[in-house]
Amino acid sequence: MRAGASFDFVIVGGGVAGLRAAIGLAPAGRVLVLTKAEPAESNTGYAQGGIAAAIGDDDSVRELIEWGARFDRAADGRPSLGREAAHSVRRVLHAGDATGREIGRVLWERVSALGAVETIDHALAAEIVVEDGRAAGVRYFDRGGAPQDVRAGATLLATGGAGQVFRDTTNPAVATGDGIALAFHAGARVADLEFVQFHPTALSRPGAPRFLISEALRGEGARLVNQSGEPFMTRYHPDGDLAPRDVVARSIVRESERTGGAVFLTLAHLDAAYVRGRFPTIAAMLKDLGLDLAVDRIPVGPAAHYMMGGVDTDVCGRTSIAGLFAAGEVACTGLHGANRLASNSLLEGLVFGARAAAAMQEPPRAAPMKEDRVMADGSGLMAEGTNGDHLPYAISHQPSAITNVRELMWRCAGLFRDRAGLEEAVAALDALADASHPATVDRARQRNLSTVARLIARAALRRTESRGGHYRLDYPARDDERWCVHVVETAL
């Protein structure tokens, strides 16, 4: 693309939020979608469980079905509904165990037919162009590593999550938190970044990828057992295997520590044909590793999965910078609170992608800060009593820095956190901070990942309580008197 190319709208990200926004924007002007890898490579395609939605007889939310989404059907022809943890009833639409892939297919087919939408893949966004206090486009590196500029009247960040900040994650390699870093360096508010959801059941086998073993399996009756084959979740929560994700994830670690052995997921007590038919994608992945989902005990453990925090937005995707929008996992609307309910991520992307598209066609304006948010104090953002001089862990600006950051975050800012570990992470990441314009693809990748890691660690150190996806060993109780607020931060 030539330098300084111009579009009416630019969207960074090709997942469910970005594609739904492109569909909404196409009638209003020329749209450019920048994707980091291949067009279909995003967290959307890795969403196995389903999409939670109200689809009663009097409900009118049927857009995806009308567009051709092939959801599973019951014998009477109605959509088959699953159940997942912390849901009180069956309300989860699914397409086998590859719901995200099916929704992505439908959206990409629709976008591909729109003449107003152009897509550039293998484009790494490096900066938001801000002029006179408003977003004016994006700087990115193209497939060959050459810097490019694209101008736009409105810019949407739909870059997804940041699971790759941690050593163990269910997220694809592209999920490095780019949108959060871009917005922060542009001066936009970010919020709630301490709230990271760790999925309890990723495959945990040496030498095998940490792919997701969907919560929908437990919704259909799968059980978590210890090395002796004993179910254990009721020891930790009355809802057992369908307790909230954060509880299940911590319980798996504690049970493994208690017994000195691994934890497994078993479906051997269920009908084998049903198991293989209901979860064909997971069954096929495990078969390639020599495991039978319907018969074998599947070793599982927690992995970073979803960001509840992100770029602070209003309910239409507006950020604190006029002309800059965010939708999907990259955004923090407050919708999920401190702990996202299963199968709401795809729904969020669809709803807020559409809302952002509508708002992007209006005169640009910044979103005011909501009443339930408070600004971080800016004094180094350390917890009470922290002196800020703890520097035991050094990270250099080398390619290995990404691996070092991920190891550091898993160890110090993962499922169980405390002041000493978080101080260590903050000090190391503060030393790595880089506000300069990235001159190469590698520097842009490092800056984006280390920026998000730093923001997560600082937010986790600041919040001296435990709530949802944020758990402090040194502050295990929830503190509503001091911390029942969303905390926002900005670089400016």
N, C-alpha and C positions, 0 to 999 in steps of 0.2 A: 504494500500500500504506500502511496506517495506520502511524504511528510505533510502534515497539516490537513489531511483529508477531513471532510466535514459531513456529519450526519445530523438528523434531528434528535436522535436518541442513541445512546450507546449503553449496552448492557454487558457487564463483566460477569460471566458465568453462564453455563448452559445446562443447569439443573432445572428442577421443576419451577422454581420461582422465576428464574430468568426467562424460561420459555413461555410461561404463562403471561409474563409481562410483554414479551415480544408479540404475542398474539393480540394482546390488547392495544399495543402501540401501532401496529402495522397500518391500520386505516388512517392514522394521523400523520404519517411521515416516514422518512427513511430510517431504518433501524439497523445498527450494527451489533452483533453478538460476538464477543470475544470469549473463546474457551481455552482453557489452559493446556488441555491435551486433545485427545480425540473428542468429537462433539458429545458422545454419549457417556464419557468418563466423568462421573460426579457422584456425590453421595446418594443422589436420587436412585441410581441404578443398583445401589447396594442395600436399599431399604427392602427387607424381606417381608416383615410382618403384615403390613397392610396400611389402611388409611381409615381413621376413625371418623365417622360421619353420621349425621341424622338422616336416615333414609326411610322414615315411616311413610305410610300411605298419603299423608297430608304434607309431605316435604317436597320442596321444589329444587333441591340441590342435586341435579343429575347431569351436569355439564359433561363430565368425563364419559359417562355411559353413552350420552348422545353422540360424542365424538368417536366412539368405537372402542372404549376400554373394555377388555374382556375379563371382567371379574368372575370369580367362581359363583356358580348358581346352585341353589338347593333343588331338591326333586320337584318342587312346585314352581320352579322357574324364577323365584325371587333370589336376590343376592344372598349368598351364604355369608353369615357373619361369624367372626371369630372373637375370642376374648384374650386379653393380655393383662399383665400385672397391673394392679391398682384400679382396673376397670371393674365396675360393679355388675355390668351386664355385657352380653355379646353385642358389639357395635362396630366391629372392625371388618371393613370390606377388604378382600384379598384376591390376588390372582396367583394361586398356588403359594409358593414362598418366594415369589419374585415380583411383588406388587410395584415396587419402584421402577423396575425395568419395564413393566407393562405401561405404566403411566408415562414414563419417559418416551417410550415408543410412540404413543399416541400424540404427545406434544410435539416431538420432532417431526412426525409426518405432517402435522398441521402447519408447523413453522416452515418446513421445506417447500410447502405449496404457496407461500406468501412472497410475492415478488418484491415487496418493500423491505424484506429482511435479508441482510447479508451476514454470513458467518465467517469468521477467521479462527482457525484452530491453531493450537500450539502457540498461543499468544500469552505471555506472562506480563500481567499488569504491574507496573513499577511505581506509578505516581498518579494522583489525581491532579489535574491542572486546575489551579484556583486563581482567578483573576478578579480583582475588585470585590473580594469577599464571597464570590460564588463559584461553583464548579463549572468548568468550561470544557471538560473532556478528560482524556486519559492518555498517559504515556505508557507504552508497553514495548516489550521486546518480541520481535516476530520469530518465526520458526528458525531462521538463520542466526538469531541473536542480535539482529540490527535494531536499534531504537526507532520507534515510530510514534507519531502523535496523531490522535484523532480528536477532532473538535465536536462538541455536541451541545444542544440546548439543555439537555437533562441527562444525567448519568446515573445508572442503577448498579449498585453492587449486589450481586447475587452469587457470591463466590463460595457459599456453603460453609462448612465447619473447619475445625482446626485440630482434629484428632492426631495429626502427624506431629504435633508439638510433643507428644508423649511416645515413649519407646514402644508400648503395646497399644494398638488401636484397631478398631474395626474399620476405620476409614481408608479410602484409597489414597494413593501417594499424592494426589493433587490437593488434598484437604489440609493445607498448611496455614490457614487463617489469613490469606492475603488481603481480603477485603477489610478485615479489622485493622490490619497494619496500615493499609492505604488510607483509610478514613482517619485514623489517629494521627498519622504524619501530616495529613491535610489540615488538621485542627478540629476535626469533628469530635463530639462526645462519644465515649464508649461506656458501657455499663455492665455491671454484674459478672465480670469475667472470672470471678472465683468459682462460679457455679458451673462445674464440668460434670457431665453425666458419664459414669463408667458403667458400661453394659456388663452385667454379671456373667454372661455366657458366650465368650469367644472361645474357639477351639484352642486348647492349651496342650500342644504336643510338640516336643523338641523337633526342630527342623521343618515344621509345617507352618503355613501362614496362619495368622491370627484372625481367621475369618469368622464372621458373626454366625452364631447358632441362635436363631430367632427365638424371642420370647413367646412367640405363638405356639411353640412346641409345648411349653408349660401350660399355655392356655388350653391345649388339647389333652392335657393329662400327664405330660412328662414330669419326672421327679428328679430332684437333685439328691444325690446320695454320696456318702463318704467312701473311703477306701474299703470299708467293711460291707458296703452295700446298704447301709442304713440311711433312710431319709432323716434329714436333720433340721430343715428350715423352721419347723414349729418350735424348736429350741430357741430361736432368735426372734420370731415374729408370729403372731396368731394367724396371719394370712398364709403362712407357709411359703410354698413355692411361688405364690402370686402376690407376695409382698412387694412394696415399691422397689424399684431398681437399685437405689442406693443401699437399701437395707440388705437386699439379696447379695449384692456385690461384696459388701463388708462381711457379711455372714460367711460367704464362701472362703474368704481369706482367713477368718477366725476359726472356721471348722478345720481348714487345712493345718493351721498352726496347732489346734487342739489335738488333732489325731496324728500329726506328722506325716500325712499322706495327701494324695490328690483328691479332688472332687470331680464327680462325674454327673452327666445327665443321662437318664435311662428312659427309654420308651418300650422296654422289653415286655412290659405288662399289657401293652396295647396291641391291637390287631396289626400285624406286620404289613399287610397289603394296604390298609388305610394309611399307616405312617408313611410308606413309600409314595403313595399316591398324593397325599396331602402336602408333602414336603419334598418334591422331586429334585429341586435344585440343591438343597442341603444334602440329600441322600446321595446325589451324584458326586458332589465334591468330596464327601467322606469316602465313598466307594473308591475314588482315585487314590485315597490314602490307606486303603485296605480295611476300612471300617464300615460296618453295616448299621445304619441309623436305627433300624427296627429291632436289632438284636444286641449290638455291642454297647457297652458303657462308653460314653463319649467324654473324654477329659476336657473340662472347661475351666475358665478363670476370667476375671474382670479385664476389661480393656477400655481405653478412652473411646467415647462414642459420640457425644453430642455436647454442643455449647449452648447453655441457656442464655448466657450473656453475649454481648456483641456490640455492634454500632447502635447507639441510642437513637430510636426513631419514634415518631408518632404512629397512629394506627393506619396512616396512609403511606408509610415508608419514608417520610421526610426526615432528614437528619438535621443537625444543627448548622449545616452549611447549605445555603440556598442552591438549588439545582442538583444536589447530591441526594440520592435515595439509597435505601438498603432494604432487601426483602429476603425472607427465608432464614436459614440458620445463621447467616452472618449478622442478622439484625437482632436487636433486643427491644422488643415491643413491650415486654413485661408479661406476655401471654403465658409463658411457661412457669413463671415464678422461679423458684430455686430448684425445681426438679421436674423435668418434662414428663408428662404422661405418655405412655407408649402409643405409637401410631398417630401422633398429632403433628409430626414433622412434615410429612407430605401435604397434609391438609393446610398447614401454615404456609407452605410455599405457594400453593395454589391461590389461597385467599389473598395473601399480601402481595404476591406477584400481580394479581389483577388490580388490587387497590393502588399499588404503586404506579401501574400503567395509567390509571385514571388521573392520579395526582400529577404525573409528569407532563400531562397535557395542559396543566394550568400554569399561570404565571408563577415563576419560582419564588419560594419563600422558605425561610428556615423554620424548623420546628422548635417551639419554645420548650423549655425543660418542664417536665410534668411535676405536679405537686408532690408526688410520692417519691421523688428523687432528690438526693442531696449530693453536693459536689465534694469530692475528696479534698482534704485540707491543703494538699500540695506541699507539705513539709517533709518531703522524702517518703511519705506514705508508709511509714513504719508503724508497727503495733506499739502499744504502750510499753515503755521501758527499753526499747530497742535503740542501740547506739549507732547502728549503721556501719560499723567498722569491721565486720566479720567477713574476711575475704579468703576462704580456704580453697576455693574452686575457681580455676582460671579457664577461660574459653578464648581461643584465638580466632581471628578472621580467616580461617582455613576451611576447605571443603568438609573436613571432619568435624567442624564446629556444629553442623546440624545434628550429627549423631550424638555429640557431647551434650547439646541442649536437650535432646530427647531423653537421654539417660538421666540427666540432672532433674528434669521435670518429673519423670516417673518416680524417681527416688525421693525427691524433696517436696513435690507439689501434687502427688498422685492421690490415691484413694484415702490414705491416712496422712494428715498434715500436722505439723507442730511448729512452734516458733523457731527452733534451732534450724530445722531443715529449710523453712521458708526464708529465713535470713540468709542462709547460704545461697539459695537460688537467687534471691533478689540481688545480693552483692555481686555474684558472678555475672548476672544478666545486665545489671547496671553498667558494669565495666565493659560490656560488649555493645552497649547502646550506640546506634549509628543513625544520626538524623540527616546525613549527607544524601545527595542524589545518587542512587545506585548506577554505576557506570557499566555493569555487566550483568548478565543473567544470573550468574552465581552469586554476586553480591546482592542482587534483588531478592533472591530466594533466602539467603541468610538473614538479610535485614527483616524481611517479613516474618519469618519463623521466630527469630529471637525477639522481635518486638512483641509479638503475641504472647510468647512465653513469659516475658518480663511483666507484661500487664496482668497475666493470670497470677503469677507469683506475688506481685505487689498487692493485688486485690485480696488474695487469700491470706496474706500476712496482716493486712489491715483489718479484716473481719474476725474479731475475737469471739466467735461463737461457732456452733455447728448448725447448719440448716440445709436441707435438701442434699444437693450434690457436693456441698462443701463440708468436710468433716475435719475438725480440729481435735486431736488427741488431748491437747492441753486445755481446750474449751469445749467439752463434749455436749454441753447443754445449749439449747436454743435460748436466745436472749432477745425477746420481743421489745423490751423497754429501750434498749440501745440500738438494736440492729434490724428492726422491722422496716427497713427502707432499702431502696435501690440506690447504690452508690455509683456516681458517674465520675469520669476522669477525662481530662483533655490535655493535649500537649501544649496548648497556648494559655 
